[in-house]
């Protein structure tokens, strides 16, 4: 039986170890970051190109998991920095002699960029533009020489964009990661594990420990993400998207079911296992050669008996008959909806305004204190600004952690290593281990990746901005103070000025997922990728729940907030089990098999959907309907547990 992981029982060190563990592709991404950072440091120090820290952070952002994403990110960064530099020079040209007018014009451009950051699909372009527009205002405060300010702005453009181009070259020439090859390799890796477990069953060896449901879900979503990039890269994948979705669904289903192979197989089960083994090997060959897959007539096992091996064989037989039908994409309608929202959206306007206000407060503190070392105080406001209060708090926490780690590393290097450095080689030997650690963290989960970027950036700002040895500890102190103040001010604004909490959104998403589940239960022949879509929706709900738990003050408001978080975790656990149970229903059913029970399950799920969103269901469904089929009993049990959790949550809310 697949185990269900309980993250609440893990200690902090166990969770950290799980986030830092190696996995396929992580070392590759770290090496690409290290190679490019080494080249950038040598070039910048040799040719005296300023803003080395910005060049290095551009390397990190552009180095992605595959070539498609790296190219897209690099292109957007070039567009963003070019637009930002052009707007900055235009602002200074028109308002150089009028500081107040310069600040007002920069604020208007910044507001527009932050709004478009939320309103458009390519928000990173406007994120960079807003960041550079306000950052370049500090140049005008440093000197009265307009030529020097323009020269610094142009050098800023050069420092970022040459690093981007070099990063793209390294990603294309060294250790390239093609999304099509990544997808195929991961499919073959999962099939290899399926084959290995089946062979152990045939040899009557004890099976290895079953993977947790969370691990399996993570692998399934990873396949879906890889397919999305493969579709962007390869025209054939775009044409046969539905077929590839069906392929991923089949492999994921087999991967889940193989965890439940019997420990003591019977003689007839060994025959089935041998047939399954041969079919899986042919399936692996078809994936490796990108060819059609078919099963022999003897492989299609039709029987009324239940069992994991039967379901696995039927899953393979069902895929072998799947037709290549290009999937229709709703991208056009989504884009039209986004364009309509681009006209004016009150939530996005509020978000842009509070981000602007927090940035202006930081700017006035920077000017009033006349403290050049804390210029990072303004950058923190736009970097931390996210679409929800929980996301903002999470990004701020990672920024603080990364800044502290980077500053501590810089402090140790200044005291212990810097006095002994006499060449660029020594500087590289001192810096690359810290950059490598930052790259390893960055290549991990999104829960910690930004901490790696911030660690490297803070270290580089403290030690690599000058073209000679640095012994000033004041620089390290100033960077940390600027970051801490900026994060504090940004968090205060996002918490108390039009806070965007996601508690209500979570239950709306849960309701939508339950409605989709109800429709899926009633459908005998679903479209390709239907189960993956459900898993993706569940992962989205889990992400929202994690962000809600990160919202400042949720545990201090009242007991209702704490009960909401606990109820959310229980509901997500039941939803995961419901999806899992449904995916393992007998695949060989005819359209009329268990039709009544399917309808009953769908009605109960719809009842739970209404209860999740409003707390007042429109229809009452008897909690103990009779006549449930044996293979559907686990599904009904989990639905009843979900119903109980939702009612408990509603009772706690009413009492609160």
N, C-alpha and C positions, 0 to 999 in steps of 0.2 A: 504494500500500500504506500502511496506517495505520502511523505511526511509534510506537515505544514509547519513552516518555520515560525517561531515566536520571537520577533525581534526584541520584545520587551524584556525577555529573560537574558539577553546578551549584555555583557558588561561593556563599558565604553572602550576598553582595550580590544575586546573581541570584534566590536563593530569597526574600529579603526583598522584592525588587521585584515578584516574582510574587504574594506575599501582599498587597502594598499596591496592586496595580493596580486600576483602577476596573472595575466590571461593572454590568449593569443592576440597579437597586434599591439599590445601595450608597449613592449620593448621596441617594436618597430617605430612607433610614433615618437618615443623618447629619443631614439637614435637620429631620426630626421631633424628633430629640434636641436639636438646637440651639434650635428654636422653644420647646420645652417648658422647657428649661433657662433660657432667657432669661426666660420668664414666672415660673418658680419663683424665680429670683434677685430679680427686681423685687418680687414679693409678699413673700418672706421678709425682704428688707432693709427694705422699706417698713413692714410690719406687725411687724417684729422677731420673726419666728418662728425659734426656735433650731434647731440641728442641720441647717444648710443642706447640709452635705456628704452627710448621709444622704438628704435630699430629692433631691439630684442623682443619687445612685447608684440610688435607686428609679426615677427617670426612665429611666436607662439599662437597667435590668433589664426594665422593663415595655415599653419600646419594642422591638417585635419586627418580624419581616419581614412580617407581615400582621396584619389586625385580629383574626382568630380567636385567634392565639397571644398577641397583646397582651392581649386580654380575659381569656383563661384565666390568663395570668401575673399580671395585675393582681388578679384575684379571689383567687387563691391567696396573693398577698402580703398583701392585706387580711385574709384569714382568719389567716394566719400571725402578723402583727403584733398582731392583736386577741387571739389566743390567748396570745401571748408576754407582752403587757402584763398580761392578766388573771392569768396564772400568776406573774408577777413581783410584782405588788401583793399577791397572796395569800401568796406566800412571805415578803415583808417584813412583812405584817400578823401572821403567825403566829410569826415568829422574830426580830422587830426587836431585842429585848433579849438575844438569844442568838446571837452571831456564829457560833459553831461549828455550832449547829443550822441557822442560815441557810445556811451553806456546804454542809452535808450535804444539806439539802433541795434547794438549787439544783443540786447535783451529781446527785442522783437524777433530777430533772426533765430535766437536760441529757443524762444517759445515755439516758433514755427517748426524748428527741427525736432523738438521733443514731441510735439503733437504728431508730426508725420512718422516719428519713430514708432508710435503706437498704431497709427492709422494705415500704414502701408506694409506690404509684404517684405520689402527690402529695407526694414527699419535700421539696419546696421549702417547704411549710408548716412542717414540723418543723425544717428547716434554719434558717429565720428565727426560730422560737421558741427554739431552743437558742442562737442567736447573741444575741438580745435578753436572754434570761434571765441569761447570764453577763455581758453588757455592763452591765446595770442593777445588778449587784452592786457595780460601781465607784462608782455614785452613793451607796450606803450608806456607802462608805469615805471619801467626801469631806466629809460633814457629819453631825451628830447630829440635825439637824432632819428629822423624818419627813415633815412637810408639804412641805418643799422636795424631798425625794426623790420623793414621789408626784407632785408637780407636774412634775418633770423627766421622769418616766416617761410621764405623760399628754401632755406636749409632744412626746415622742418619737413617740408614736402619731399625733399630729396632723401632725407634720412629714413622716412617711412617707406617710400615707394621703391627705393633700390633694395631695401630688405625684403619687400614683398616679391619683387621680381626674382631675387636670388632664392627665396624660399620656394617659389613655383618651379624653378629650374632644378633645385635639389629634389623636390618631391617627384619630378618627372624622371630624373636620371638615377637617383639612388633610392633603393628600397621602395619602388613604386607600389601602390596599393590600388589595384583595379577593382572597382566594386563588383563587377561580374565574377572575377576570380575569387573575391572574398565570399560572395554568396555561395558559389559552387563548393568552395573549400569547407564552409560551415555546414552545408547540407551533407557533404560526404563525411564530415567528422561526426555528425549526429547519427548518420546511418551506420558508420563504423562501430559506434557504441551499441546501437541496436543489434548489429550482427554479433558483436562480442558477447552481449548478454544472452542472445539466443543460443550461441555455441556453448556457453556455460550450462544452459539448461539441458541441452542435448547430452552433454558429458556428465550430467547430474551433479555438477559442482554447485556449491552454495552461491546464490546471487550476491552481487555487491550491494552495498547500502543504497536504498532508493533516494533519489534526489528530492529536494523539497519542491513544493508547488511554486514557490516564489522563484526558484532557480529555473524551473522549466518555463515559466512565464517570461522570464528575462531572456532566455534563449529564443523563444518564439518571437518576441518583439524585435529582437536583434535581427532575425531573418527578414522580418517585414521592412525594417529600416534599410537593410542591405539591398532588398529588392527595389525600394524607392530610388536609391542611387543608381542601381543597375539600369533602371528604366530611363533615368536621365542620361546615362552614358551610352546605351546600346539601343539602336532603333528596333532591333528584333524583339527585345524585351518589352518595348512599348506596344508592339503589335500583338504580342502573345501574353499580355499582362495577366489575363484571367487564368490562363493555363499555368503560369508560374505561381500565381497565388494558390491554385489548387495543389501544385507540387509542394509548396511550403506547408500548406495545411495537412497534407498527407504525411510528410516527414515529421511535423510537430505532433500529430496524432499518434504516430507510431512511437515517437520518443516518449510520450506520456504513458502509453499503454505498456511499453516494454518494462516500465518500472514495476508492473504488477504481475509479472510472470510467476507462475506457481513455483514454490520451493521444492515440492515433491511431485514431479510430473508423472502422469500415468502413461501406459504404453501408447494409447491413441493420441495423447498430447505430444509425445515424442515424434510421431509421424507428422502431425501438424507443424511442429517446430522445424522439422527438416524441410518441409515444403515452404514455410515462411522464410527460412534461411536462404534457400535458393532464390526465392522471389526478391528478397531484399538485396542480394548480390547483383541480380539483373537490374534492379532499380538503381543501384549505385553506379553501375556501368552506364545506364542511360543518362544519368545526371552528369557523369564525367565526360561523356561524349556528346552531350546535348542532343540526344536522340529520343525518339518516341519510346514509350514503355508499354509493353503488353505482357499479359500473363497467359500461361498455357491453360487450356480448358480444364485440365486436371487440378490446376492451382485454385480455381474458383470454388472454394469449399462452401456448399450450401447445406446448412443443417439447422435444426431447431434448437440445438443445445447451445448453452451460453459458455462464454469463456474468453479470456483475453486473446488467446491465439486465434480464435475464430474471428474476433472483431478486427484483429490486425490483418488477417488474410482478406477479409471483406473490404477493408479500407484500401488495400492495394488493388483489388479487383475493381473497385469503384473508380479509382484514379485512372486505370488503364483504359476506361471507356470515356474519359473526359474529352470533350471537343475543344478545339482551339477557337475560342470566340473572343475577339478583342473586347475588353471591358470599356464601358462608357464612363467617362470622367466628369464629375460634377464641378470641375475646376472653374468653368466659365461662370456658373451661377454664383459660386463662392466669391469670385473676383468681382462680379457685379455688385454683390452685397457689400463687399469691402469698399468699392468705389462710392456707393451710396453713403456709407458711413463716413467717407472722407469729407463730405460736404460740411457737416458739423456734428460733433458728438460731444455731449455735455461732459461725460465721464473723462474723455481724453483731454478736453479743455482744462478740466480741473487738475488732471494729472500734470499737464504741461505747466500750468500756473503755479502749483505748489513746488514743482521741481525748480522753476525759475526763481521763486521767492527764496527757497533754501539756498540756491546758488548765489543770489544777490546778498543774502545775509553773510555767507562765507566770504564773499568778495569784499564787503565792507569791513569785516573783521581783519582780513588780510591787508587792506589799505590803511585802516586806522592804526593797526599795530606796526605797520611798516616792517613786516617780518617776511623777508623774501623766502626763507626756508620752508614756510608752511603753504606754499602755493598749491600743494596737493589737496588743500582743504576744499577748494572749489571743484576739482575733478571728482572728488568722492561723491558729490551730490548727484551728478548725472550717472556715474558708474553704478551707484547703489540703487537708483530709481528703477523700480520694476512695476509690473502691472498689478501687483497685489501687495498688501501689507506683509504677508508671510514671506513672499519672495524677496521683498526689500530687506526684511530683517535677516533672512538667510544670506543674501549677498553681502550685507554689511558685516555679518559675523565672519564670513570667509575672508573679507577684505582685511578685517582687523587681525585675524589669525595669521594670514599670509604676511601682513606687514610686520607683525611681531617676530615671526620666524625669520623673515628676510633681514630685519634689523639686527636680530641677535647674531645671525651668521655674519653680517657685515662687521659687527662689533668685534667678534672673535677674530676675524681675518685682519682687521686693522691692528689689533693688539699682538697677535701671535705670528702672522704670516707676512704682512705688508713690509715690515722692516727688512726682510730678507729677499725681497723681489728686486731683480735688476734688469729684467727684460720682459718682452711680451710673452715669452714662453712661460715665465713664472706667473704672470698675470692670468694666463689661460689655465695653468695648473691650479691656481687658487680659485678661479671663478667657475670653471666647468662642473666640478662636483656639486656646487650649489645649484647651478642652472639645471644640471641633470636631475637632481632631486625635485626641483620645481616642475620639470617636464614630466617626470614619473607621476607626480600628483595630478598634473593637468591632464594626463592621458587616462585618468581613471574615471570614476563615476561623476556625474554632474553635481552630486552632493558635495564634492570636495574639489572639483577641477579648478575653480576660480582661485582657490587658495594657492595653488601652484603658480598661477600667473602672477598673483600679487607678491608672493615670496620672491620670485625672480626679479620683478620690477623694482621692489623696494631695495633689494640688494644692489641692483645695477645703478639705481639713482644715487645710492650712498657712495659707491666705490668706482663706478665706471664712467661718470659724466665728465671728468677731467682727463687730460692727456698725459697725466703723470701720477706718481704715487700720491695717495690721499691718506692723511693722518688726522683729519678733523672729525672728532666724534660729535660735534655740534650738528653736522649735516644729518647724521643718523637720528639724533634726537628730534630735529625739526620735522623730518619726514613722518615719523611716527605720530608726533603731536598733530600735524596737519591732517593725517588720515583719521585719527581718532576723533578730532573735532568735527571733521566733515561728515563722518558716519553718524555721529551723535546728532548733529543738527538735521541731517536728512531724515533720520529715523523719527525724530520728534515731529517734523513736518508731516511725514507720511502717516504717522499714527493719529495726530490730532487735527489735521486739516484734511477734510474729506477722505477719511480712511477707506480703502477698498478691501474690505474683508470678504473672504470667500466661503464663509459658512453656509450661506443660503445657496451659493452656486454649487457647493458640493452636493447638497441634497437634490438639487435640480438635475445634476449630472447622474446621480444614482437613479433617479426616477426615469431619466431617458434610457439608461442602460437596462433597467428592468423592463421597460416597454419594448426595447429591441430584443431582449431575451424572450419576452412573451411571443413576439412575432416569429422569432426563430424557432421556438418550440412547436408552433403550429405549422411551420413550413417543412415539408418532407424533403424537398430537393432544393437546398439553399444554393446561393451563388458561391463561386469560389472565394475563399478568404473570409467567409462569414464568421467562423470561429476566431480567426485572427483579429477581425474587427472588434469582436466582443472583448478579446483580451486587451486590445489597444485601448478601448473605452475604459476597461477596468483599471489599467495602468494610469490613465488620466485621472480617474477618481482617487487613486492612491496618491498621486502627486499633489492633488488639491488638498487631501487630508493632511499630508506632510507639511504643506505650506501653512495650513490653518493652525497646526500645532506650533508653528514657529512664530505666529503673530504675537507681538509684544502685548502682555497684559491679559492674555486669554485665561490664564489660570488664576489671576488675581481679581477678575471681575466678579464672579460668583460661581457657585457650584454648578450652575447650569452649563457654563462653558466647558468645565471639565467633563460633565456627563455627556456633552455633545461629542467631544473627542473620543471618549471611550465607546460610545454608541457607534461612531463612525468606523472605528477599528473592528468592532464586532460585525457590523454590516458588511464591510469589505471582506472579512474572512468568510462569511456565509456566501457572498456573491462569487468569490473565487471557487468555493466548493461546488456551488450550483453549476457554474460554467464547466467545471471539471467533470461533474457527474453527467451533465447533458452531452458532453463530447464523447462519452463512453457508452452511450445507449447503443443498442444492437444496430449495427450499420445495415444489416440485410433485411430490415423490416420492409414490408410492402406499404403502400400509401395508406391502407386501411387498418394496418396493425396499430393497436393502442390509440386509435383516433380519439376516442372519448377521453382517455387519460391525458392525452396531449392537450386537448381542449381545457380540461380541468386545470392542468398545470399552468397553461397560459392565462387562464382567468385569475388564478391565485397570484401569479407574477404581476399582472396588471393591477390587482388589488394592492399589492405591496408598493407598486410604483406610485399610485395615488397617495398612499399613506406616507411614503417617503417625502413627497413634495409638499403636501398640504396638511397632513395629519388627519384629514377627514375623508376617508374613502367614499367614493360615490356608489359603490356596490358592495354588498356584504356577501362574502363567499364562505360557505361552511368550512370550518377549519379541519374537519375530519371526514372528507368525502369518501364513501365506500367504493370498493371495486377497483382499487389501484393495482396495476400489474406489478409483478415482482421486480422486473428490471427497472421500473420507474420508481420503486419505493425509495431508494436513497435520494432521488431528486425531490420527491415530495417531502421527505424528512427535512432536507436542508431548507426548502421553501418555508416550512412551518417554523423552523428555527429563526429564519430571517424575519418572518412575520412577528414572532415573539420579540425579537430585538427592536424592531421598529415601534411596536406598541410600548415597550419599556422606555424607549427614548421619548415617545410622545407623553407618557405619564410623567416622566422626570421634568419635561419642559413645562407641563401644566402646573406642577408643584412649584417649579422655580419661579 
